[in-house]
Structures are given as C-alpha cells and as structure tokens.
Amino acid sequence: MAHIRVLTLNCWNVSEPFADRMELIRAGIQALQPDLIGLQEIIVRRDGFDQGALLLHDLGYEWTYGAAFCWDESNALLPGTAPGDAFGNLVASRWPIRRRAVHELPGVESGERRNAVAAIVEAPFGSLACISTHFNWKYHHGNIRERQALALADFVWEWSRAANGPPIVVGDFNADPDSAEMRFLFGLQSIDSRSTYFQDAWRVAGDGGPGWTWDNRNTFAAYTFEPNRRIDYILVGLADWFGRGWIESVRVAMDQSESRASGTVFPSDHFGVLADIRL
C-alpha cells in the first residue's frame, strides 16, 4: 500500500513582501516534501515571469497551470484563454503528468472568473486524478459558489474516470464548512436535487484544532478584519475496500512566520493544508 502527501496553498499572487514570501513557500515545500501540490493565485506574465516556476524549479516536480482570467495593458478582465498576464491555479506532481485540463467554472457574470486545473498523474502504484480550484471570494456569493460546486463535482467525476484511485481535489473554496456549497461537496445536503460525496480530510483526520486557514494570527489576514475561518480544503473521493483513499493525518501547514527586514512575514495571507493519504 502506498502513502502520498498532499499540500494545498493559496499563494496570494505577487503581494508584498513578495521575495520574502516566495522564499518561505519554497522552503516550506522543501521541508514538507509533498508528492502532490495544488497552488492557487499563481501569476504568469507575458514578460516571462512565472510564479509557479519560481516556486518549484529544481525541486523535482512536474506541473500544469491554468489561467482563470487574464488582463491586458488597460487592466481589462479577459477570459483565461486570452493573451495577457494571467491569474490562475496549478497542480504539481512528483510523478509524470499524463493528461491535463482546465475547466472554467460558472459565475462570470459576478465579475470574477474561476476555474479548476486538473491532472492525471502516473504514480508508481497507479494513476491519480488531482484537481486544484479556487471559488468566488465574496461573502454574499454563496449562490455562485453553489453553482461552482455543482460544476466542479461534475467535472471531477468525469475527469477521474481515467484514474485508478479516488480523486483528490484541493483548493481555496472561500466557504465555511457549514456553507451549502461545502456541505454539498461533503455529501451532507443536496443542491437542486443533486448530491455528491467527497471526504473532507479535516473532518476525517484533522489534528483536533479548528483548522482555520484564514486566521487573524496571520498579520497578512488580520488587516482585512474578517473572522477566522476554514476555507482551504483537501477533498478525497470515498476510500475503497482496499483502503485506497484512506486519510491518515491532516494538519494546517505554512502557518509560521519569520522575522525579516521587511517585518514579520508569513508565507501567504492563507495557511495551507497538508494531508497524508493511503493509496
């Protein structure tokens, strides 16, 4: 039986102090040694700047990136397929990525563009489906996140047919565990007479704390005066009778600061989530 380690982190795009933060994220990845990584708010620009490459180069990962939206010189918001500087999500793997896809999520009329980035990974013990996503952020956009959750579930189950084990879905869902959109994904309620089920890794094997990933202990989060919340998740399809998909442990990660010349620095305004899963 194999065991893999999965990390998710919203990287807070290129917000300052950018260089110090990227050093901490890169060092954290090296220390944690995840096998699969989902990153959100990754910037890729036309001038050759690639935030994903900055974080992952020479660390032994292959990755795939998908732009949720782009913008041009006038800062006009453009679809992710348009030419321009890009904001999006990434999946990274220690093993080769055999297939990749970018799936647009509903809600464009809200003024935000969101997507899910998917990979089929060829691990030594079989193929895995891993998806990184990022839902609308505004508190009153619960109805849009519900639609995004429906679309995400459809996409994940279709995509994961090409894999052997249960799908692994990670990301910043911008929603509390008791929200309708997350309860739907956890199999705790239906939306529009539809239902699905993913294991919420924290509910299954969290270390006993609240699991907050938006936490006012983080100075980069505290300035917004928003409440502490658990909004970043690792979701896994139901474990089979062989134990593939069994969640062994989960903890909050990338939650420690360092003193730098720029001040007290956390890796991001979010904390990450790290899970060890049997496959």
C-alpha positions as a Markdown table, in Angstrom:
| # | Residue | x | y | z |
|---|---|---|---|---|
| 1 | Met | 0.0 | 0.0 | 0.0 |
| 2 | Ala | 1.4 | 3.4 | -1.0 |
| 3 | His | 1.2 | 6.6 | 1.0 |
| 4 | Ile | 1.2 | 10.1 | -0.5 |
| 5 | Arg | 1.4 | 13.6 | 0.9 |
| 6 | Val | -0.8 | 16.3 | -0.5 |
| 7 | Leu | -0.4 | 20.1 | 0.1 |
| 8 | Thr | -2.7 | 23.0 | -0.9 |
| 9 | Leu | -1.9 | 26.7 | -0.5 |
| 10 | Asn | -3.3 | 29.9 | -1.8 |
| 11 | Cys | -0.1 | 31.8 | -2.6 |
| 12 | Trp | -1.6 | 35.4 | -2.5 |
| 13 | Asn | -0.4 | 36.2 | -6.0 |
| 14 | Val | 2.5 | 38.7 | -6.1 |
| 15 | Ser | 1.5 | 40.6 | -2.9 |
| 16 | Glu | 4.4 | 42.2 | -1.0 |
| 17 | Pro | 6.8 | 41.3 | 0.6 |
| 18 | Phe | 6.9 | 39.1 | -2.5 |
| 19 | Ala | 10.5 | 37.9 | -2.4 |
| 20 | Asp | 10.5 | 37.0 | 1.3 |
| 21 | Arg | 7.2 | 35.2 | 1.0 |
| 22 | Met | 8.3 | 33.1 | -2.0 |
| 23 | Glu | 11.4 | 32.1 | -0.1 |
| 24 | Leu | 9.2 | 30.9 | 2.8 |
| 25 | Ile | 6.8 | 29.0 | 0.5 |
| 26 | Arg | 9.7 | 27.3 | -1.4 |
| 27 | Ala | 11.4 | 26.4 | 1.9 |
| 28 | Gly | 8.2 | 25.0 | 3.2 |
| 29 | Ile | 7.7 | 22.8 | 0.1 |
| 30 | Gln | 11.2 | 21.5 | 0.6 |
| 31 | Ala | 10.7 | 20.8 | 4.2 |
| 32 | Leu | 7.2 | 19.2 | 3.9 |
| 33 | Gln | 8.1 | 17.1 | 0.8 |
| 34 | Pro | 4.6 | 16.8 | -0.6 |
| 35 | Asp | 4.0 | 14.4 | -3.5 |
| 36 | Leu | 1.1 | 16.4 | -5.0 |
| 37 | Ile | 0.6 | 20.1 | -4.6 |
| 38 | Gly | -2.3 | 22.4 | -5.5 |
| 39 | Leu | -1.5 | 26.2 | -5.6 |
| 40 | Gln | -3.9 | 29.0 | -6.2 |
| 41 | Glu | -3.5 | 32.7 | -7.1 |
| 42 | Ile | -0.4 | 32.0 | -9.3 |
| 43 | Ile | 0.6 | 34.7 | -11.7 |
| 44 | Val | 2.2 | 34.2 | -15.1 |
| 45 | Arg | 3.0 | 37.3 | -17.2 |
| 46 | Arg | 3.8 | 37.9 | -20.8 |
| 47 | Asp | 7.3 | 39.3 | -19.9 |
| 48 | Gly | 8.3 | 35.7 | -18.9 |
| 49 | Phe | 7.6 | 35.9 | -15.2 |
| 50 | Asp | 6.2 | 32.6 | -14.0 |
| 51 | Gln | 5.4 | 32.3 | -10.3 |
| 52 | Gly | 4.9 | 28.6 | -10.4 |
| 53 | Ala | 8.4 | 28.1 | -11.9 |
| 54 | Leu | 9.9 | 30.4 | -9.3 |
| 55 | Leu | 8.5 | 28.3 | -6.5 |
| 56 | Leu | 9.0 | 24.8 | -8.0 |
| 57 | His | 12.1 | 24.8 | -10.2 |
| 58 | Asp | 14.8 | 22.3 | -9.3 |
| 59 | Leu | 12.6 | 20.7 | -6.7 |
| 60 | Gly | 11.7 | 17.6 | -8.7 |
| 61 | Tyr | 8.1 | 18.4 | -9.7 |
| 62 | Glu | 6.2 | 18.5 | -13.0 |
| 63 | Trp | 3.3 | 20.9 | -13.1 |
| 64 | Thr | 0.4 | 22.1 | -15.1 |
| 65 | Tyr | -1.1 | 25.6 | -14.9 |
| 66 | Gly | -4.4 | 27.1 | -16.0 |
| 67 | Ala | -5.3 | 30.8 | -16.1 |
| 68 | Ala | -8.7 | 31.6 | -14.6 |
| 69 | Phe | -8.5 | 35.1 | -16.1 |
| 70 | Cys | -6.1 | 37.4 | -17.9 |
| 71 | Trp | -5.7 | 41.2 | -18.2 |
| 72 | Asp | -4.2 | 43.5 | -20.8 |
| 73 | Glu | -2.4 | 46.8 | -20.7 |
| 74 | Ser | -5.7 | 48.6 | -19.9 |
| 75 | Asn | -6.3 | 46.1 | -17.0 |
| 76 | Ala | -9.4 | 44.8 | -18.7 |
| 77 | Leu | -10.5 | 41.5 | -17.4 |
| 78 | Leu | -10.3 | 38.8 | -20.1 |
| 79 | Pro | -11.0 | 35.1 | -20.3 |
| 80 | Gly | -8.2 | 32.8 | -19.3 |
| 81 | Thr | -7.7 | 31.8 | -22.9 |
| 82 | Ala | -7.0 | 35.3 | -24.0 |
| 83 | Pro | -3.5 | 36.7 | -24.4 |
| 84 | Gly | -2.3 | 38.7 | -21.4 |
| 85 | Asp | -0.9 | 38.5 | -18.0 |
| 86 | Ala | -2.6 | 35.6 | -16.1 |
| 87 | Phe | -4.0 | 34.7 | -12.7 |
| 88 | Gly | -4.8 | 31.0 | -12.0 |
| 89 | Asn | -4.2 | 27.7 | -10.4 |
| 90 | Leu | -1.6 | 24.9 | -10.6 |
| 91 | Val | -1.2 | 21.2 | -9.9 |
| 92 | Ala | 2.3 | 19.9 | -9.3 |
| 93 | Ser | 3.4 | 16.3 | -9.0 |
| 94 | Arg | 6.5 | 14.3 | -8.2 |
| 95 | Trp | 5.4 | 11.9 | -11.0 |
| 96 | Pro | 4.7 | 12.4 | -14.7 |
| 97 | Ile | 1.5 | 14.2 | -15.6 |
| 98 | Arg | -0.1 | 12.2 | -18.4 |
| 99 | Arg | -3.2 | 14.3 | -19.1 |
| 100 | Arg | -4.1 | 17.9 | -18.1 |
| 101 | Ala | -7.2 | 20.1 | -18.5 |
| 102 | Val | -8.5 | 23.5 | -17.5 |
| 103 | His | -12.2 | 23.7 | -16.7 |
| 104 | Glu | -14.0 | 27.1 | -16.4 |
| 105 | Leu | -16.4 | 27.4 | -13.6 |
| 106 | Pro | -19.7 | 29.3 | -13.7 |
| 107 | Gly | -20.1 | 32.8 | -12.3 |
| 108 | Val | -18.5 | 35.1 | -14.9 |
| 109 | Glu | -21.5 | 37.5 | -14.6 |
| 110 | Ser | -20.4 | 38.1 | -11.0 |
| 111 | Gly | -17.3 | 40.0 | -12.2 |
| 112 | Glu | -15.0 | 37.1 | -11.2 |
| 113 | Arg | -13.6 | 34.3 | -13.3 |
| 114 | Arg | -12.7 | 31.0 | -11.7 |
| 115 | Asn | -11.5 | 27.6 | -12.9 |
| 116 | Ala | -10.3 | 24.1 | -11.9 |
| 117 | Val | -7.0 | 22.8 | -13.1 |
| 118 | Ala | -6.8 | 19.0 | -13.5 |
| 119 | Ala | -4.0 | 16.4 | -13.9 |
| 120 | Ile | -3.9 | 12.7 | -14.4 |
| 121 | Val | -0.7 | 11.7 | -12.7 |
| 122 | Glu | 1.2 | 8.4 | -13.4 |
| 123 | Ala | 2.4 | 7.3 | -10.0 |
| 124 | Pro | 4.3 | 4.1 | -9.5 |
| 125 | Phe | 1.3 | 2.5 | -7.9 |
| 126 | Gly | -1.3 | 3.7 | -10.5 |
| 127 | Ser | -2.9 | 6.8 | -12.0 |
| 128 | Leu | -4.3 | 9.6 | -9.8 |
| 129 | Ala | -6.7 | 12.4 | -10.6 |
| 130 | Cys | -5.7 | 15.7 | -8.9 |
| 131 | Ile | -7.6 | 18.9 | -9.2 |
| 132 | Ser | -6.8 | 22.4 | -7.9 |
| 133 | Thr | -9.5 | 25.0 | -7.8 |
| 134 | His | -10.5 | 28.5 | -6.4 |
| 135 | Phe | -14.1 | 29.6 | -5.9 |
| 136 | Asn | -15.5 | 33.1 | -5.8 |
| 137 | Trp | -14.4 | 35.0 | -2.7 |
| 138 | Lys | -17.2 | 37.5 | -1.7 |
| 139 | Tyr | -19.2 | 36.6 | 1.3 |
| 140 | His | -22.5 | 37.1 | -0.4 |
| 141 | His | -21.6 | 34.9 | -3.4 |
| 142 | Gly | -22.8 | 31.7 | -1.8 |
| 143 | Asn | -25.3 | 31.1 | -4.6 |
| 144 | Ile | -22.5 | 31.4 | -7.2 |
| 145 | Arg | -20.2 | 29.1 | -5.2 |
| 146 | Glu | -23.1 | 26.6 | -5.1 |
| 147 | Arg | -23.2 | 26.6 | -8.9 |
| 148 | Gln | -19.4 | 26.3 | -8.9 |
| 149 | Ala | -19.6 | 23.3 | -6.6 |
| 150 | Leu | -22.1 | 21.6 | -8.8 |
| 151 | Ala | -19.9 | 22.2 | -11.9 |
| 152 | Leu | -16.8 | 21.1 | -10.1 |
| 153 | Ala | -18.3 | 17.8 | -8.9 |
| 154 | Asp | -19.5 | 17.0 | -12.5 |
| 155 | Phe | -16.1 | 17.8 | -13.9 |
| 156 | Val | -14.1 | 15.8 | -11.2 |
| 157 | Trp | -16.1 | 12.7 | -11.6 |
| 158 | Glu | -15.9 | 12.7 | -15.3 |
| 159 | Trp | -12.2 | 13.5 | -15.2 |
| 160 | Ser | -11.3 | 10.9 | -12.7 |
| 161 | Arg | -12.7 | 8.1 | -14.8 |
| 162 | Ala | -9.2 | 8.0 | -16.4 |
| 163 | Ala | -7.6 | 7.3 | -13.0 |
| 164 | Asn | -7.4 | 4.2 | -10.8 |
| 165 | Gly | -7.9 | 5.7 | -7.3 |
| 166 | Pro | -10.3 | 8.2 | -5.8 |
| 167 | Pro | -9.9 | 11.8 | -7.0 |
| 168 | Ile | -8.1 | 14.3 | -4.9 |
| 169 | Val | -9.5 | 17.9 | -5.0 |
| 170 | Val | -7.7 | 20.8 | -3.3 |
| 171 | Gly | -8.1 | 24.5 | -3.2 |
| 172 | Asp | -9.4 | 27.7 | -1.7 |
| 173 | Phe | -13.2 | 27.4 | -1.7 |
| 174 | Asn | -13.8 | 30.7 | 0.1 |
| 175 | Ala | -16.5 | 29.0 | 2.1 |
| 176 | Asp | -17.0 | 27.8 | 5.6 |
| 177 | Pro | -17.6 | 24.0 | 6.3 |
| 178 | Asp | -21.2 | 24.7 | 7.2 |
| 179 | Ser | -22.0 | 26.6 | 4.0 |
| 180 | Ala | -24.4 | 25.0 | 1.5 |
| 181 | Glu | -21.7 | 24.7 | -1.2 |
| 182 | Met | -19.3 | 22.8 | 1.1 |
| 183 | Arg | -22.0 | 20.6 | 2.7 |
| 184 | Phe | -23.0 | 19.6 | -0.8 |
| 185 | Leu | -19.4 | 18.5 | -1.6 |
| 186 | Phe | -19.2 | 16.7 | 1.8 |
| 187 | Gly | -22.4 | 14.8 | 0.9 |
| 188 | Leu | -24.3 | 16.4 | 3.8 |
| 189 | Gln | -27.0 | 18.1 | 1.7 |
| 190 | Ser | -28.3 | 18.3 | -1.9 |
| 191 | Ile | -28.4 | 21.3 | -4.2 |
| 192 | Asp | -31.0 | 21.4 | -7.0 |
| 193 | Ser | -32.0 | 17.8 | -6.2 |
| 194 | Arg | -28.4 | 16.7 | -6.8 |
| 195 | Ser | -25.9 | 15.2 | -4.5 |
| 196 | Thr | -22.3 | 14.0 | -4.4 |
| 197 | Tyr | -19.7 | 12.9 | -1.8 |
| 198 | Phe | -16.1 | 13.7 | -1.1 |
| 199 | Gln | -14.3 | 13.1 | 2.2 |
| 200 | Asp | -13.4 | 16.4 | 3.9 |
| 201 | Ala | -9.9 | 15.5 | 5.0 |
| 202 | Trp | -10.0 | 17.7 | 8.1 |
| 203 | Arg | -13.3 | 16.2 | 9.3 |
| 204 | Val | -11.9 | 12.7 | 8.9 |
| 205 | Ala | -8.4 | 13.1 | 10.4 |
| 206 | Gly | -7.8 | 16.7 | 11.5 |
| 207 | Asp | -5.4 | 17.2 | 14.4 |
| 208 | Gly | -8.2 | 18.4 | 16.7 |
| 209 | Gly | -7.9 | 22.1 | 16.2 |
| 210 | Pro | -10.3 | 24.4 | 14.3 |
| 211 | Gly | -8.3 | 24.1 | 11.1 |
| 212 | Trp | -8.5 | 27.8 | 10.3 |
| 213 | Thr | -6.7 | 28.7 | 7.2 |
| 214 | Trp | -7.8 | 32.3 | 7.2 |
| 215 | Asp | -6.6 | 33.2 | 10.7 |
| 216 | Asn | -6.1 | 36.6 | 12.3 |
| 217 | Arg | -2.9 | 35.3 | 13.9 |
| 218 | Asn | -1.6 | 35.9 | 10.4 |
| 219 | Thr | -0.8 | 39.6 | 10.1 |
| 220 | Phe | -1.5 | 39.5 | 6.3 |
| 221 | Ala | -5.0 | 38.3 | 7.0 |
| 222 | Ala | -5.7 | 40.4 | 10.1 |
| 223 | Tyr | -5.7 | 43.7 | 8.3 |
| 224 | Thr | -9.0 | 42.8 | 6.5 |
| 225 | Phe | -10.9 | 42.4 | 9.8 |
| 226 | Glu | -12.5 | 39.2 | 8.6 |
| 227 | Pro | -13.4 | 36.4 | 11.0 |
| 228 | Asn | -11.2 | 33.3 | 11.4 |
| 229 | Arg | -12.4 | 30.6 | 9.0 |
| 230 | Arg | -11.6 | 27.2 | 7.5 |
| 231 | Ile | -11.8 | 27.9 | 3.8 |
| 232 | Asp | -9.0 | 25.8 | 2.2 |
| 233 | Tyr | -9.6 | 22.1 | 1.8 |
| 234 | Ile | -8.3 | 18.8 | 0.7 |
| 235 | Leu | -11.2 | 16.6 | -0.5 |
| 236 | Val | -10.8 | 12.9 | -1.4 |
| 237 | Gly | -13.2 | 10.5 | -3.0 |
| 238 | Leu | -14.5 | 7.7 | -0.8 |
| 239 | Ala | -11.9 | 5.2 | 0.2 |
| 240 | Asp | -12.4 | 1.7 | -1.4 |
| 241 | Trp | -12.4 | -1.7 | 0.3 |
| 242 | Phe | -8.6 | -1.9 | -0.2 |
| 243 | Gly | -8.1 | 1.3 | 1.8 |
| 244 | Arg | -7.2 | 3.5 | -1.2 |
| 245 | Gly | -8.2 | 7.0 | -0.3 |
| 246 | Trp | -8.0 | 6.5 | 3.5 |
| 247 | Ile | -6.9 | 9.7 | 5.1 |
| 248 | Glu | -4.3 | 9.1 | 7.7 |
| 249 | Ser | -3.5 | 12.6 | 9.0 |
| 250 | Val | -4.2 | 16.2 | 8.3 |
| 251 | Arg | -2.7 | 19.5 | 9.6 |
| 252 | Val | -2.5 | 23.2 | 8.9 |
| 253 | Ala | 0.8 | 24.0 | 7.2 |
| 254 | Met | 2.8 | 27.0 | 6.2 |
| 255 | Asp | 1.4 | 28.8 | 9.3 |
| 256 | Gln | 4.7 | 30.0 | 10.8 |
| 257 | Ser | 6.2 | 33.5 | 10.4 |
| 258 | Glu | 9.8 | 34.6 | 10.2 |
| 259 | Ser | 11.3 | 38.0 | 11.1 |
| 260 | Arg | 12.8 | 39.6 | 8.0 |
| 261 | Ala | 14.0 | 43.1 | 7.2 |
| 262 | Ser | 10.5 | 43.7 | 5.8 |
| 263 | Gly | 9.0 | 42.8 | 9.2 |
| 264 | Thr | 7.1 | 39.7 | 10.3 |
| 265 | Val | 6.5 | 37.6 | 7.3 |
| 266 | Phe | 4.1 | 34.7 | 6.7 |
| 267 | Pro | 4.3 | 32.7 | 3.5 |
| 268 | Ser | 0.8 | 33.9 | 2.4 |
| 269 | Asp | -2.4 | 35.5 | 3.7 |
| 270 | His | -3.8 | 32.0 | 3.9 |
| 271 | Phe | -2.4 | 29.0 | 5.7 |
| 272 | Gly | -2.0 | 25.7 | 3.8 |
| 273 | Val | -3.4 | 22.2 | 4.5 |
| 274 | Leu | -1.2 | 19.1 | 4.4 |
| 275 | Ala | -2.6 | 15.5 | 4.3 |
| 276 | Asp | -1.1 | 12.1 | 4.3 |
| 277 | Ile | -3.3 | 9.7 | 2.3 |
| 278 | Arg | -3.2 | 5.9 | 1.7 |
| 279 | Leu | -3.4 | 4.9 | -1.9 |
